[in-house]
Amino acid sequence: MSPLSRSIAALVALAASAPSLAATAADFLYRNSNPDGSGMPYRVFIPPGYSTSQVYPLILFLHGAGERGNNNTSQLNNNANGAMQLVSDANLAIQKVIMVAPQCPTADFWGGGSTNTPLHDILNDVSAEFRVDPDRIIVTGLSMGGYGTWGLTASNPSRFAAGVPMSGGGDTNAAGSVAALPYWFFHAVNDGTVGVDQSRALVGALRNAGASVIYTEYATGGHGIWPVAYNNPLLFRWMMAQRRGAPSATQPPILRIEQPTNAPGYSTDLAQLVLGGSVDNGGQTVTSVAWDRLGGTGGAANGTLAWTTPPIALNSGSNLLRVTATGTSYHAAYGGATTIGDALRVNRIGPPPAPGQLMTAVNSGGADVNAADGTVYLSDIGFEGGSTQVSNAAVANTTDDALYNNWRWGNFFYRTPVYNGAYDVDLHFAETYNTAVGQRKFSVLIEGVPVLSEFDIGATAGFNTALVRRFTVDVTDGELTIEVRNGSIGNARLDALRIYRGADQLFKNGFQ
């Protein structure tokens, strides 16, 4: 049966079914990631009143280890361990949503490449068959599915609008690459199956990367907190408010740094800075607001729903200032609390730089290098995510072999607080690892704008050959962001970077 025919048949079946007070497993269609039925089984909920004239958010639900198999039913047992509340009548009255529930093979585990690939295939298939809003795909999962939520969103963070992991964990090294993605974590202190330290570590890594993460930690409830967590009075509205690349700035629970700026970065020549802002916890209690400078001091802010910090001493260079509100867990019987955070990267620098002034130079993945042209490339700083590797090649087109024999690879960011204005960014590359064209293709975005797509160093410059690409960008948020992202094959790579203050707009447009 063709996808169109299947869709029509599904809609007819839905229209003929009697309305219910809440969705049940019987309301979910049967599907498989392979047309012959040999792939990953999954179920799809299509909301009553579905229309091809509009698009719908999609919730991808990842079950726990006990529901693995190939019967395509177990993942929805016990009302999907509480997750089916997401498609209750009350929630569907707020927003009609598509829900997808795949089933992990018995011998496999959510979060790895062997399951991430079919999960992306399933999302592609459902998006082809039904009208899915590509900017509103949210992943949630429990226990093993909590690990899977982290692993899947980290595998391609630009695909998703938000993640809601429950009672899970994962590799903290991915935090930098997903720091811009909204997350709401849930865990219980007395979880005897997956220790609470797992979620604490991910939340801590995200906050160290400057993320605005939400974390509900129950004092009790054990491993199976999920029916309570999915019934959180703010959760569904929060999920529906998120958009890919544009997290909600208004939907509670939320803490906002509003002074001296609501942008993610800020540059100043002051020795101290006072922060101010607000908290919206959906009418629920906020007990305290605290601040800290990463690696430095911290303390209590004044106020709760509206708050200010005392003057915060700034180091020269980059400072990550974090503010965290503490409030209710939204479930009195389990106790505990929810923490809601925001962060501001502050660069304490001198007066605004003159055009052509070197702002920073970084040897990605390596130590300090004094280049032949006099540039001092600092040891790897300002990055989030990725890993490092070294080689020992003789590199053509340069006398600075040391810059090109260590590199950062994978999905990662470099964030540099700067004054707003124009900047020239030099990116250094060399292919000293692969030996054939087509073994590494990746993308680079600067200030969110793609500047390289499916970029193949070997195809562009040859092998063991240095290549420098320059891009001119305008910064309006106080932070110059470089994102390096894996493409269709291999791992992304960056050997070094250099940032100069660009010419002002007049000269840039008319007199160069």
Secondary structure, 3 states (H helix, E strand, C coil): CCHHHHHHHHHHHHHHCCCCCECCHHHEEEEECCCCCCCCEEEEECCCCCCCCCCEEEEEEECCHHHCCCCCCHHHHHHHHCHHHHHEHHHHHHCCCEEEEECCCCCCCCCCHHHHHHHHHHHHHHHHHCCEEEEEEEEEEECHHHHHHHHHHHHCHHHCCEEEEECCCCCHHHHHHHCCCCEEEEEECCCCCCCHHHHHHHHHHHHHCCCCCEEEEECCCCCCCHHHHHCCCCHHHHHHHCECCECCCCCCCEEEEEECCCCCEEEECCCEECCEEEEECCCCCEEEEEEEECCCCEEECECCCEEECCCEECCCEEEEEEEEEEECCCCCCCCCEEEEEEEEEEEECCCCCCCCCEEEEEECCCCCEECCCCCEEEECCCEEEEEEEECCCCCECCCCHHHHCEEEEEEEEEEEECCCEEEEEEEEECCCCCCCCCCCEEEEEECCEEEEEEECHHHHHCCCECEEEEEEEEECCCEEEEEEEEEEECCCEECEEEEEECCCHHHHHHCC
